[in-house]
Amino acid sequence: MSSILVELTANIVSSHAATVEMSSDELLQEIQKVYATLKNLDSDGATEEETVAKEAAPAISPKKSIQKDQIICLICGKGGFKTLSRHLKQAHDMKASAYRKQFGIPSGTPLAAKNYSEARRQSAINNNLGEKLAKGRATRMANLAAKKATPEKAPKATAAKTAKAAPAKAPKAAAAKAPKTAAPRAKKK
């Protein structure tokens, strides 16, 4: 293993030295730094469990992530969002409900900046959306109740109606097939 680290160190330092002028002391320090870094990376060999635990841990606390002017993603730590739903879908292929469940955020908490939520709430109040919603729900319930109240028609009754309707259509069809009399046209001079 150490021969591979020495080769990697030599390649990295030689590439760096080719582009930057270095004294012999700087070159030795660079070799030591690069070798130590590669050795640490090689010996880290972190288990998968530790890696999963690091990924599952939020970047910041859930309470601090929802701020006044922005919301910060707990998965990647990226901030500056007004709402988080679109970022979760595009960057992490996750739904808001799964995100809430993963970080223990209550379902009633909006995944949006506080100012943005308040502005939307105020807009809904100004446009009477609550009253319109209640009115629409009442209309829908009345329509459902009326639909349930009407008895279902028996199939025999519909057959009798179609039999009566057929003779009534026949005279109309005969009248449509009758030749139309054309009105005489006025001649142009």
N, C-alpha and C positions, 0 to 999 in steps of 0.2 A: 504494500500500500504506500509506503513512504517514498518509493522510487517514482510512483505516479505523481505524488504531491510535489516532488522535486522538479519533475518535468513540467507540470502545470505552472509551478512558480516561475521557472525559467522562462517559459513562453510568455507569461503575463508580464513579467518585469522587462523582458527584452522588447516586447511590443511597446510598453510604456516608455522605455528609455530611448526608443527609436524616434519618438515624437517630441520628447521633452529632454532638454539638456540637464544632466545630473552629475554631481561630483561623485567620487568614489564612496564617500561617507553616506551620501543620500541613497546611492545605489544599494549599499549594504543594508541600510535601514528599510528600504523598500522591499528587498528580498525577505528580510525577517518578518515584516508586517504581512506580506502576502502569504508566506508559508504558514505563519501562525493562524491567519484567517482561514486558510484552506484546511488546516489541521482541525480547527474548531468545527468547521462545517462537516468534516468527515466524521469526527467523533460525536457530534451531536446526535445523530441517528435517532431522532425523536420518534417515539412510538406513535402509531396511528391514533391511539386514544388521546394522547396529549394534543395532537393536531386538531382532532375533532373538538376537544374541550376548548381550545383557543378559538376555533371558528364559531362555536356556539355562544361564547361569552360576548356580551354586547360591547360595542366600542365605548359607549357611555351609558349612564343609567337611563332607564326608560322615562323617568320624570324629567330629567334634564334634556331629553331629546326633543320634547315638544316645547318649543320656545315661542316667544311673542311674534316674531317676524318670520320664523323658519322652523322646519322640522328636520331632524337629522336621522338618517338611516342607522339603526342599531347594528345592522349586519356589516356594512362596509365603512361606516363613520362619515359618509358623504353628507353634506348639509346644503342649505340654501333652497330647500324645496318648500313650496306653498302647501302641496299635498304630496303624500307618499305613495299613493296607489299606483300611479303610472311607473314610477321608478322601480317599485317592487316587481311589477310584471315584466318590465323590460330587462332590468339588470339581474334580478334574482329569480325570475320565473316563479313568483310566489303571489298568492292572494293575500289580501289584507287580513282575513280571518286566521290564516296560518301564521302570519307574522305576529298577530296579537297573541295567539296561543303560545308561540315559541318564547316570547318575552314577557308573558303574563300581564298584558295590557287589557284592561276591562273592555268589553265589547261596546259599551256606550261612549268610550273615548274616541273622538275623531282623530284620524291620522292626518291632521292638517295643522298649520300654524294657527295660533290663537287669534291673531288679528284677522286672518282670512276667514276663520269659522264665524267670528263675530260679525264681519261684514256680510257674509252670506245670510246669517240669521236676521240681521237688520233689514236686508233686502227682502227677505221672505215676509217679514212683518209689514213692511211698507207696501208690498204688493198684495196683501191680504191672502197669501197662499194657504194659510191655515183654514180660513173660512171657506175658500174654494175647495179645499180638500174635503172638508166636512160635508159640504153641499154635494160634491160628487159621490162620496160614500153613501150619503142618504139616498140619492137618486138610484144608485146601483142596488142598494138593499131593497128599495121599493120595487124596482124592476124584477128582482129575484123573487120577492114575495108574490108579485102579481103573476109571474110565470108559474109558481108552484100552486097558486090558487085556482088557475084554470084547469078543469078536468081534461084528461087526455081523451082524444076522440077515438072511437072504436073503428076498426078497419072496415066494418060493414057500412057504416055511415059514409065513409069516404067513397066507397064503391057506388053507393046510391047517388051521391052528388055527381060523380063523373058520368054516370049514365044519363042523368038529367042534363048535364052540360053538353054532351055530345050532340043531341038534336038541336040545341040552341045555336051551335056553331055552324051547323049545316046550311041554314038559310044564308048566313053571312058569306059562306064560301061560294054559294051559288050566285049571290049578288056580285061577288068579286069577279066571277068568270063571265058574267054577262057582258056583251060588248058595250062599250061606252059610245055615246053619241057625240060626235064632234060638233062643236059650235062653228058656224060659218065664220071665216076670217074676213076681215075687211081688206079690200085690195088697196095696194099703195099706188099713188099716182105719180 
